[in-house]
Amino acid sequence: MTATQLLASLRTLLDEDTEQYWLDPECYTALTNGQKEYASIVLAQYKAKAGVNPFEPLPEVLRPLLNPVTQSLVNATYLPLPPNYLYDLSVYVYGTYNRPFFKRKQSRSLLFEQVNSLLGAQGYYYSIDNVNLNFEIPAPSVAINIDFKYLMLTPPIDGSLSPASDPVLPDFTHDAIVQYAYSELLKKPKRTQESLAEYQKFLQTIKYI
């Protein structure tokens, strides 16, 4: 469905054909939040599965969010994260290294680094803070290329903008996105119990595909 079609479906649930109590901008905000919530829940499930099986395939739900970029690194050991960064999937470094780098993981309970032995990696690691993609290598004096695959944030849904403002998640998620938006908008007239019940319906429609 397009953003306009999502809005129409949502207004059917709200029993308002046009703007009356709920304005279009707040409806689109609720739809945007629904898409974000759907992706967030599936991503949490994927991260849990990938923690057990490093070869867990990326769910179909998240594939539209996959964004590969290539950047050059020279005289530095970090690259700024893209502004739409959500979650890192892989890092491959060309030039001197020509191999994948693996994420350095921190144990919250024992407070020491856990070496990721995936594919027998020996000392080639990266880490991510809130701003940068950091590499545990000497600063290269000659430019090397970094292939960085990551999941991007879900963009806003807004029927008043360009086609790019339509939902990006697969069609089978759209009814659930509308369901979430409906549960969120019910908070406005303080119909709290109804809102919670509708949110539970949303959770029941989540598909890990």
Secondary structure, 3 states (H helix, E strand, C coil): CCHHHHHHHHHHHHCCCCCCCCCHHHHHHHHHHHHHHHHHHHHHHHHHHHHHCCCCCCCHHHHHHEEEEEEEECCCCEEECCCCEEEEEEEEECCCCCEEEEECEECCCCCCEECCCHHHCCCCEEEECCCEEEECCCCCCCCEEEEEEEEECCCCCCCCCCHHHCCCCCHHHHHHHHHHHHHHHCCCCCCHHHHHHHHHHHHHCCCCC
